[in-house]
């Protein structure tokens, strides 16, 4: 990912509501990136068989391509990514610890153990194992028994744990998802979408990288039984480091995958495929397409002035505006110079103004389509001016109106 500060070409704004002046010249603008031959971006390689699919840029969260991304699907064992997220969040809050001894209960063993048709970890019934080991068994071996046992340990019951899952899902922004169990076997009202699952994968990578790292372990041994990770891409491409497979008769073969090449990371989702091989083939094709034809740029950095705006009735006559968080955008390769920034700010601004106060919005578009936006904030405070300054500015504000 080629992060660059905003080029001179991006420093000229089309002011929506603005009477703002040109970008502040307090720091030199870097040269524009070298021109690249424009290459038309081909359509994404549509999976051969899928009920829904997408490819997302991790840094920006932009969907680069997809179909049926907001339609309900059964997440199958990709559900366990949410289970991992909840456990990591509860661990970060100090409510559970990696060395907690987790009981493989009778219920967990019967509903998710070796005697069932689903995947299992193999921890012995009515015995305990460290939480970390059981979580790895869930991530690598996709153990349904481990997922149930972990849910019971964290929340007392799988039903109570599902409430936690839905609470954390809402915080992540998964608007079209509802969980009723920790393992992902088919159940009424247990559903998600391709978009929501991509958001979940992104959140796990960002918020809990240690828990995410379990998903790239290729095999794990429990009770003398070694089982491989079902994500075939871990063997095919060294840039792939997760995330999770899923399968049952109603969901088909599913894969939530992620890869990092250089400093660019992508996330792909393929739901309802026809086989393990097909879901892997299609996921890798989407990742390769995204890396080949897209790049992410860091346009503006916090602390660097983007523009300055006239201030009335203040000790200073203007305020510098910047972004509170880095503004990133993902574009087709060779299209960086075609980005169109615009700024929306008030027609008049009156002191006092506090540092960090939101003043307006900067938006970036390509070919008329909005790609990213961020709040514009005051980089420094502007205190209220004295009596005569306020009186003088009040006259001129009246005159100009």
KOLROKE-138005 format. One record per residue (C-alpha): x, y, z; residue in three letters; residue number from 1. Coordinates in nm, 2 decimals. Example, Ala and Ser with C-alpha at 12.3 -4.5 7.8 and 13.67 -1.06 7.14 Angstrom:
2
{fido {1.23 -0.45 0.78} ALA 1}
{fido {1.37 -0.11 0.71} SER 2}
This chain:
401
{fido {0.00 0.00 0.00} UNK 1}
{fido {0.16 0.32 -0.11} UNK 2}
{fido {0.07 0.56 0.16} UNK 3}
{fido {0.14 0.92 0.04} UNK 4}
{fido {0.06 1.26 0.18} UNK 5}
{fido {-0.18 1.47 -0.03} UNK 6}
{fido {-0.02 1.59 -0.35} UNK 7}
{fido {-0.04 1.94 -0.49} UNK 8}
{fido {-0.31 1.82 -0.72} UNK 9}
{fido {-0.53 1.73 -0.43} UNK 10}
{fido {-0.47 2.05 -0.24} UNK 11}
{fido {-0.72 2.26 -0.45} UNK 12}
{fido {-1.06 2.22 -0.31} UNK 13}
{fido {-1.40 2.28 -0.46} UNK 14}
{fido {-1.58 2.44 -0.17} UNK 15}
{fido {-1.93 2.31 -0.12} UNK 16}
{fido {-2.05 2.56 0.13} UNK 17}
{fido {-1.72 2.73 0.18} UNK 18}
{fido {-1.59 3.07 0.17} UNK 19}
{fido {-1.25 2.92 0.29} UNK 20}
{fido {-0.92 3.03 0.15} UNK 21}
{fido {-0.66 2.81 -0.02} UNK 22}
{fido {-0.49 2.53 0.17} UNK 23}
{fido {-0.25 2.67 0.43} UNK 24}
{fido {0.11 2.70 0.30} UNK 25}
{fido {0.27 2.65 0.64} UNK 26}
{fido {0.43 2.32 0.53} UNK 27}
{fido {0.56 2.24 0.18} UNK 28}
{fido {0.34 2.01 -0.02} UNK 29}
{fido {0.52 1.69 -0.15} UNK 30}
{fido {0.55 1.64 -0.52} UNK 31}
{fido {0.27 1.45 -0.70} UNK 32}
{fido {0.34 1.08 -0.74} UNK 33}
{fido {0.51 0.99 -1.07} UNK 34}
{fido {0.26 0.95 -1.36} UNK 35}
{fido {0.15 0.60 -1.43} UNK 36}
{fido {0.01 0.46 -1.75} UNK 37}
{fido {-0.36 0.43 -1.70} UNK 38}
{fido {-0.48 0.08 -1.70} UNK 39}
{fido {-0.85 0.01 -1.73} UNK 40}
{fido {-0.95 -0.21 -1.43} UNK 41}
{fido {-1.11 -0.54 -1.54} UNK 42}
{fido {-1.41 -0.68 -1.37} UNK 43}
{fido {-1.34 -0.88 -1.06} UNK 44}
{fido {-1.32 -1.26 -1.12} UNK 45}
{fido {-1.67 -1.36 -1.01} UNK 46}
{fido {-1.67 -1.68 -0.81} UNK 47}
{fido {-1.79 -1.99 -1.01} UNK 48}
{fido {-2.05 -2.07 -0.75} UNK 49}
{fido {-2.14 -1.84 -0.47} UNK 50}
{fido {-2.45 -1.70 -0.30} UNK 51}
{fido {-2.26 -1.38 -0.20} UNK 52}
{fido {-1.90 -1.26 -0.23} UNK 53}
{fido {-1.68 -0.95 -0.20} UNK 54}
{fido {-1.33 -0.82 -0.17} UNK 55}
{fido {-1.25 -0.53 0.07} UNK 56}
{fido {-0.95 -0.31 0.14} UNK 57}
{fido {-0.86 -0.35 0.51} UNK 58}
{fido {-0.71 -0.01 0.57} UNK 59}
{fido {-1.01 0.19 0.43} UNK 60}
{fido {-1.29 -0.06 0.46} UNK 61}
{fido {-1.38 0.01 0.09} UNK 62}
{fido {-1.56 -0.27 -0.09} UNK 63}
{fido {-1.37 -0.31 -0.42} UNK 64}
{fido {-1.62 -0.55 -0.57} UNK 65}
{fido {-1.89 -0.79 -0.47} UNK 66}
{fido {-2.24 -0.93 -0.52} UNK 67}
{fido {-2.53 -0.98 -0.28} UNK 68}
{fido {-2.31 -0.84 -0.01} UNK 69}
{fido {-2.61 -0.74 0.21} UNK 70}
{fido {-2.82 -1.05 0.16} UNK 71}
{fido {-2.87 -1.29 0.45} UNK 72}
{fido {-2.65 -1.59 0.45} UNK 73}
{fido {-2.58 -1.87 0.70} UNK 74}
{fido {-2.22 -1.80 0.83} UNK 75}
{fido {-2.15 -2.16 0.93} UNK 76}
{fido {-1.82 -2.19 1.12} UNK 77}
{fido {-1.72 -1.83 1.03} UNK 78}
{fido {-1.94 -1.77 1.33} UNK 79}
{fido {-1.63 -1.87 1.54} UNK 80}
{fido {-1.45 -1.55 1.43} UNK 81}
{fido {-1.72 -1.37 1.64} UNK 82}
{fido {-1.66 -1.62 1.92} UNK 83}
{fido {-1.29 -1.54 1.91} UNK 84}
{fido {-1.36 -1.17 1.91} UNK 85}
{fido {-1.58 -1.19 2.22} UNK 86}
{fido {-1.33 -1.40 2.41} UNK 87}
{fido {-1.05 -1.15 2.32} UNK 88}
{fido {-1.26 -0.86 2.42} UNK 89}
{fido {-1.35 -1.02 2.75} UNK 90}
{fido {-0.99 -1.10 2.81} UNK 91}
{fido {-0.89 -0.74 2.74} UNK 92}
{fido {-1.14 -0.64 3.00} UNK 93}
{fido {-0.99 -0.87 3.25} UNK 94}
{fido {-1.29 -1.10 3.29} UNK 95}
{fido {-1.11 -1.41 3.16} UNK 96}
{fido {-0.75 -1.51 3.13} UNK 97}
{fido {-0.56 -1.73 2.87} UNK 98}
{fido {-0.46 -1.98 3.14} UNK 99}
{fido {-0.82 -2.02 3.27} UNK 100}
{fido {-0.90 -2.39 3.30} UNK 101}
{fido {-1.20 -2.45 3.07} UNK 102}
{fido {-1.43 -2.75 3.13} UNK 103}
{fido {-1.53 -2.96 2.83} UNK 104}
{fido {-1.88 -3.01 2.96} UNK 105}
{fido {-2.12 -3.29 2.88} UNK 106}
{fido {-2.33 -3.06 2.67} UNK 107}
{fido {-2.04 -2.93 2.47} UNK 108}
{fido {-1.91 -3.28 2.41} UNK 109}
{fido {-2.25 -3.42 2.30} UNK 110}
{fido {-2.35 -3.12 2.08} UNK 111}
{fido {-2.01 -3.06 1.92} UNK 112}
{fido {-1.78 -3.35 1.99} UNK 113}
{fido {-1.65 -3.64 1.79} UNK 114}
{fido {-1.98 -3.83 1.79} UNK 115}
{fido {-2.15 -3.55 1.59} UNK 116}
{fido {-2.13 -3.49 1.22} UNK 117}
{fido {-1.95 -3.15 1.26} UNK 118}
{fido {-1.59 -3.06 1.32} UNK 119}
{fido {-1.45 -3.12 1.67} UNK 120}
{fido {-1.14 -3.05 1.87} UNK 121}
{fido {-1.10 -3.37 2.07} UNK 122}
{fido {-1.07 -3.23 2.42} UNK 123}
{fido {-1.19 -3.51 2.66} UNK 124}
{fido {-1.53 -3.48 2.81} UNK 125}
{fido {-1.55 -3.36 3.18} UNK 126}
{fido {-1.18 -3.26 3.17} UNK 127}
{fido {-1.03 -2.91 3.17} UNK 128}
{fido {-0.78 -2.74 2.94} UNK 129}
{fido {-0.63 -2.39 2.92} UNK 130}
{fido {-0.85 -2.14 2.76} UNK 131}
{fido {-0.57 -2.05 2.51} UNK 132}
{fido {-0.54 -2.42 2.39} UNK 133}
{fido {-0.91 -2.46 2.36} UNK 134}
{fido {-0.94 -2.13 2.16} UNK 135}
{fido {-0.66 -2.26 1.92} UNK 136}
{fido {-0.86 -2.58 1.89} UNK 137}
{fido {-1.16 -2.38 1.79} UNK 138}
{fido {-0.97 -2.16 1.54} UNK 139}
{fido {-0.75 -2.42 1.37} UNK 140}
{fido {-0.96 -2.74 1.40} UNK 141}
{fido {-1.29 -2.55 1.39} UNK 142}
{fido {-1.40 -2.74 1.69} UNK 143}
{fido {-1.77 -2.70 1.77} UNK 144}
{fido {-1.71 -2.86 2.11} UNK 145}
{fido {-1.44 -2.61 2.19} UNK 146}
{fido {-1.67 -2.32 2.09} UNK 147}
{fido {-1.95 -2.44 2.32} UNK 148}
{fido {-1.71 -2.50 2.61} UNK 149}
{fido {-1.56 -2.15 2.57} UNK 150}
{fido {-1.90 -1.99 2.55} UNK 151}
{fido {-2.01 -2.16 2.87} UNK 152}
{fido {-1.68 -2.06 3.05} UNK 153}
{fido {-1.71 -1.69 2.94} UNK 154}
{fido {-2.09 -1.64 2.99} UNK 155}
{fido {-2.22 -1.93 3.19} UNK 156}
{fido {-2.42 -2.07 2.89} UNK 157}
{fido {-2.41 -2.07 2.52} UNK 158}
{fido {-2.74 -1.87 2.51} UNK 159}
{fido {-2.59 -1.60 2.73} UNK 160}
{fido {-2.28 -1.59 2.52} UNK 161}
{fido {-2.49 -1.54 2.21} UNK 162}
{fido {-2.62 -1.22 2.37} UNK 163}
{fido {-2.26 -1.10 2.41} UNK 164}
{fido {-2.19 -1.19 2.05} UNK 165}
{fido {-2.48 -0.97 1.93} UNK 166}
{fido {-2.37 -0.69 2.15} UNK 167}
{fido {-2.02 -0.68 2.02} UNK 168}
{fido {-2.15 -0.73 1.66} UNK 169}
{fido {-2.35 -0.41 1.70} UNK 170}
{fido {-2.04 -0.22 1.82} UNK 171}
{fido {-1.84 -0.34 1.52} UNK 172}
{fido {-2.12 -0.22 1.29} UNK 173}
{fido {-2.26 -0.55 1.18} UNK 174}
{fido {-2.61 -0.42 1.10} UNK 175}
{fido {-2.76 -0.73 0.94} UNK 176}
{fido {-2.63 -1.01 1.17} UNK 177}
{fido {-2.78 -1.21 1.45} UNK 178}
{fido {-2.62 -1.50 1.64} UNK 179}
{fido {-2.79 -1.77 1.84} UNK 180}
{fido {-2.49 -2.00 1.90} UNK 181}
{fido {-2.11 -1.99 1.92} UNK 182}
{fido {-2.02 -2.26 1.66} UNK 183}
{fido {-2.23 -2.18 1.35} UNK 184}
{fido {-2.44 -2.49 1.30} UNK 185}
{fido {-2.76 -2.41 1.12} UNK 186}
{fido {-3.03 -2.26 1.35} UNK 187}
{fido {-3.33 -2.03 1.30} UNK 188}
{fido {-3.24 -1.66 1.33} UNK 189}
{fido {-2.87 -1.73 1.30} UNK 190}
{fido {-2.75 -1.53 1.00} UNK 191}
{fido {-2.51 -1.27 0.87} UNK 192}
{fido {-2.41 -1.10 0.54} UNK 193}
{fido {-2.09 -1.10 0.33} UNK 194}
{fido {-2.04 -0.73 0.43} UNK 195}
{fido {-2.08 -0.79 0.80} UNK 196}
{fido {-1.84 -1.09 0.80} UNK 197}
{fido {-1.58 -0.88 0.62} UNK 198}
{fido {-1.63 -0.61 0.89} UNK 199}
{fido {-1.59 -0.88 1.16} UNK 200}
{fido {-1.26 -1.00 1.01} UNK 201}
{fido {-1.14 -0.65 0.98} UNK 202}
{fido {-1.22 -0.58 1.35} UNK 203}
{fido {-1.05 -0.90 1.47} UNK 204}
{fido {-0.73 -0.81 1.28} UNK 205}
{fido {-0.74 -0.45 1.40} UNK 206}
{fido {-0.85 -0.50 1.76} UNK 207}
{fido {-0.70 -0.83 1.87} UNK 208}
{fido {-0.40 -0.93 1.65} UNK 209}
{fido {-0.29 -1.20 1.89} UNK 210}
{fido {-0.62 -1.38 1.87} UNK 211}
{fido {-0.62 -1.33 1.49} UNK 212}
{fido {-0.28 -1.50 1.47} UNK 213}
{fido {-0.43 -1.83 1.58} UNK 214}
{fido {-0.60 -1.85 1.24} UNK 215}
{fido {-0.28 -1.90 1.05} UNK 216}
{fido {-0.17 -2.20 1.25} UNK 217}
{fido {-0.17 -2.49 1.00} UNK 218}
{fido {-0.23 -2.78 1.24} UNK 219}
{fido {-0.30 -2.85 1.61} UNK 220}
{fido {-0.29 -3.16 1.82} UNK 221}
{fido {-0.53 -3.24 2.09} UNK 222}
{fido {-0.55 -3.57 2.28} UNK 223}
{fido {-0.31 -3.73 2.04} UNK 224}
{fido {-0.51 -3.63 1.73} UNK 225}
{fido {-0.36 -3.39 1.49} UNK 226}
{fido {-0.59 -3.20 1.26} UNK 227}
{fido {-0.51 -2.95 0.98} UNK 228}
{fido {-0.65 -2.60 0.93} UNK 229}
{fido {-0.92 -2.63 0.67} UNK 230}
{fido {-0.81 -2.30 0.50} UNK 231}
{fido {-0.63 -2.44 0.19} UNK 232}
{fido {-0.49 -2.09 0.11} UNK 233}
{fido {-0.25 -2.11 0.40} UNK 234}
{fido {-0.06 -2.37 0.20} UNK 235}
{fido {-0.10 -2.20 -0.14} UNK 236}
{fido {0.00 -1.84 -0.07} UNK 237}
{fido {0.24 -1.72 0.20} UNK 238}
{fido {0.07 -1.38 0.21} UNK 239}
{fido {-0.25 -1.54 0.34} UNK 240}
{fido {-0.27 -1.54 0.72} UNK 241}
{fido {-0.64 -1.62 0.79} UNK 242}
{fido {-0.92 -1.61 0.85} UNK 243}
{fido {-1.18 -1.89 0.87} UNK 244}
{fido {-1.36 -2.15 0.68} UNK 245}
{fido {-1.72 -2.27 0.72} UNK 246}
{fido {-1.94 -2.54 0.59} UNK 247}
{fido {-2.27 -2.72 0.64} UNK 248}
{fido {-2.54 -2.84 0.40} UNK 249}
{fido {-2.75 -2.52 0.41} UNK 250}
{fido {-2.46 -2.28 0.40} UNK 251}
{fido {-2.24 -2.45 0.14} UNK 252}
{fido {-1.86 -2.40 0.15} UNK 253}
{fido {-1.76 -2.06 0.28} UNK 254}
{fido {-1.44 -1.88 0.33} UNK 255}
{fido {-1.35 -1.55 0.50} UNK 256}
{fido {-0.98 -1.49 0.40} UNK 257}
{fido {-0.72 -1.22 0.43} UNK 258}
{fido {-0.38 -1.16 0.29} UNK 259}
{fido {-0.11 -0.89 0.33} UNK 260}
{fido {0.14 -0.81 0.06} UNK 261}
{fido {0.38 -0.53 0.15} UNK 262}
{fido {0.18 -0.28 0.36} UNK 263}
{fido {-0.15 -0.35 0.18} UNK 264}
{fido {-0.40 -0.60 0.32} UNK 265}
{fido {-0.72 -0.72 0.16} UNK 266}
{fido {-1.01 -0.93 0.29} UNK 267}
{fido {-1.22 -1.16 0.07} UNK 268}
{fido {-1.55 -1.33 0.15} UNK 269}
{fido {-1.70 -1.62 -0.06} UNK 270}
{fido {-2.02 -1.77 0.07} UNK 271}
{fido {-2.21 -2.08 -0.06} UNK 272}
{fido {-1.94 -2.23 -0.28} UNK 273}
{fido {-1.95 -2.59 -0.41} UNK 274}
{fido {-1.63 -2.74 -0.25} UNK 275}
{fido {-1.33 -2.67 -0.04} UNK 276}
{fido {-1.11 -2.63 -0.35} UNK 277}
{fido {-1.36 -2.40 -0.53} UNK 278}
{fido {-1.39 -2.16 -0.23} UNK 279}
{fido {-1.01 -2.15 -0.21} UNK 280}
{fido {-0.97 -2.09 -0.58} UNK 281}
{fido {-1.22 -1.82 -0.60} UNK 282}
{fido {-1.10 -1.64 -0.28} UNK 283}
{fido {-0.74 -1.64 -0.41} UNK 284}
{fido {-0.85 -1.50 -0.75} UNK 285}
{fido {-1.03 -1.21 -0.57} UNK 286}
{fido {-0.73 -1.14 -0.35} UNK 287}
{fido {-0.49 -1.14 -0.65} UNK 288}
{fido {-0.72 -0.91 -0.85} UNK 289}
{fido {-0.74 -0.66 -0.56} UNK 290}
{fido {-0.37 -0.65 -0.51} UNK 291}
{fido {-0.30 -0.62 -0.88} UNK 292}
{fido {-0.54 -0.34 -0.96} UNK 293}
{fido {-0.59 -0.13 -0.65} UNK 294}
{fido {-0.37 0.08 -0.42} UNK 295}
{fido {-0.43 0.28 -0.10} UNK 296}
{fido {-0.31 0.63 -0.04} UNK 297}
{fido {-0.29 0.83 0.28} UNK 298}
{fido {-0.41 1.17 0.17} UNK 299}
{fido {-0.41 1.38 0.49} UNK 300}
{fido {-0.25 1.34 0.83} UNK 301}
{fido {-0.36 1.47 1.17} UNK 302}
{fido {-0.17 1.79 1.27} UNK 303}
{fido {-0.11 1.89 0.91} UNK 304}
{fido {-0.32 2.19 0.80} UNK 305}
{fido {-0.55 2.12 0.51} UNK 306}
{fido {-0.70 2.47 0.47} UNK 307}
{fido {-0.76 2.79 0.66} UNK 308}
{fido {-1.09 2.97 0.72} UNK 309}
{fido {-1.18 3.33 0.81} UNK 310}
{fido {-1.29 3.38 1.18} UNK 311}
{fido {-1.50 3.67 1.30} UNK 312}
{fido {-1.48 3.83 1.65} UNK 313}
{fido {-1.16 3.64 1.74} UNK 314}
{fido {-0.82 3.73 1.87} UNK 315}
{fido {-0.70 3.57 1.54} UNK 316}
{fido {-0.85 3.64 1.20} UNK 317}
{fido {-0.83 3.28 1.08} UNK 318}
{fido {-0.82 2.92 1.19} UNK 319}
{fido {-0.64 2.63 1.03} UNK 320}
{fido {-0.83 2.32 0.96} UNK 321}
{fido {-0.71 1.96 0.96} UNK 322}
{fido {-0.83 1.61 1.00} UNK 323}
{fido {-0.85 1.43 1.34} UNK 324}
{fido {-0.77 1.09 1.19} UNK 325}
{fido {-0.57 0.99 0.89} UNK 326}
{fido {-0.78 1.01 0.57} UNK 327}
{fido {-0.71 0.71 0.34} UNK 328}
{fido {-0.86 0.62 0.01} UNK 329}
{fido {-0.83 0.31 -0.21} UNK 330}
{fido {-0.83 0.37 -0.59} UNK 331}
{fido {-0.76 0.18 -0.90} UNK 332}
{fido {-0.39 0.19 -0.98} UNK 333}
{fido {-0.30 0.49 -1.20} UNK 334}
{fido {-0.61 0.69 -1.09} UNK 335}
{fido {-0.45 0.88 -0.80} UNK 336}
{fido {-0.43 1.21 -1.00} UNK 337}
{fido {-0.80 1.19 -1.09} UNK 338}
{fido {-0.92 1.22 -0.73} UNK 339}
{fido {-1.15 1.52 -0.66} UNK 340}
{fido {-1.15 1.66 -0.31} UNK 341}
{fido {-1.41 1.90 -0.19} UNK 342}
{fido {-1.47 2.08 0.14} UNK 343}
{fido {-1.79 2.17 0.32} UNK 344}
{fido {-1.76 2.44 0.58} UNK 345}
{fido {-1.99 2.71 0.73} UNK 346}
{fido {-2.03 3.04 0.54} UNK 347}
{fido {-1.92 3.23 0.85} UNK 348}
{fido {-1.73 3.13 1.16} UNK 349}
{fido {-1.74 3.32 1.49} UNK 350}
{fido {-1.50 3.29 1.78} UNK 351}
{fido {-1.45 3.14 2.03} UNK 352}
{fido {-1.34 2.81 1.87} UNK 353}
{fido {-1.18 2.53 2.07} UNK 354}
{fido {-0.90 2.31 1.94} UNK 355}
{fido {-1.04 1.99 1.79} UNK 356}
{fido {-1.38 2.15 1.73} UNK 357}
{fido {-1.55 2.01 1.42} UNK 358}
{fido {-1.58 2.28 1.16} UNK 359}
{fido {-1.68 2.09 0.84} UNK 360}
{fido {-1.61 1.79 0.62} UNK 361}
{fido {-1.36 1.70 0.35} UNK 362}
{fido {-1.48 1.46 0.09} UNK 363}
{fido {-1.29 1.27 -0.19} UNK 364}
{fido {-1.45 1.13 -0.50} UNK 365}
{fido {-1.35 0.96 -0.82} UNK 366}
{fido {-1.56 0.98 -1.14} UNK 367}
{fido {-1.84 1.14 -0.93} UNK 368}
{fido {-1.85 0.86 -0.68} UNK 369}
{fido {-1.77 0.94 -0.32} UNK 370}
{fido {-1.48 0.73 -0.19} UNK 371}
{fido {-1.40 0.87 0.15} UNK 372}
{fido {-1.48 1.16 0.39} UNK 373}
{fido {-1.35 1.29 0.72} UNK 374}
{fido {-1.44 1.56 0.97} UNK 375}
{fido {-1.24 1.89 0.95} UNK 376}
{fido {-1.14 2.02 1.29} UNK 377}
{fido {-0.97 2.33 1.42} UNK 378}
{fido {-0.60 2.26 1.47} UNK 379}
{fido {-0.58 2.53 1.74} UNK 380}
{fido {-0.81 2.74 1.96} UNK 381}
{fido {-0.92 3.09 1.86} UNK 382}
{fido {-1.02 3.29 2.17} UNK 383}
{fido {-1.28 3.56 2.16} UNK 384}
{fido {-1.15 3.90 2.07} UNK 385}
{fido {-1.18 4.22 2.28} UNK 386}
{fido {-1.48 4.45 2.28} UNK 387}
{fido {-1.38 4.68 1.99} UNK 388}
{fido {-1.27 4.38 1.78} UNK 389}
{fido {-1.61 4.21 1.83} UNK 390}
{fido {-1.79 4.54 1.75} UNK 391}
{fido {-1.58 4.60 1.44} UNK 392}
{fido {-1.64 4.25 1.31} UNK 393}
{fido {-2.01 4.27 1.39} UNK 394}
{fido {-2.03 4.57 1.16} UNK 395}
{fido {-1.85 4.40 0.87} UNK 396}
{fido {-2.05 4.08 0.91} UNK 397}
{fido {-2.37 4.30 0.88} UNK 398}
{fido {-2.22 4.48 0.58} UNK 399}
{fido {-2.13 4.17 0.40} UNK 400}
{fido {-2.46 4.00 0.47} UNK 401}
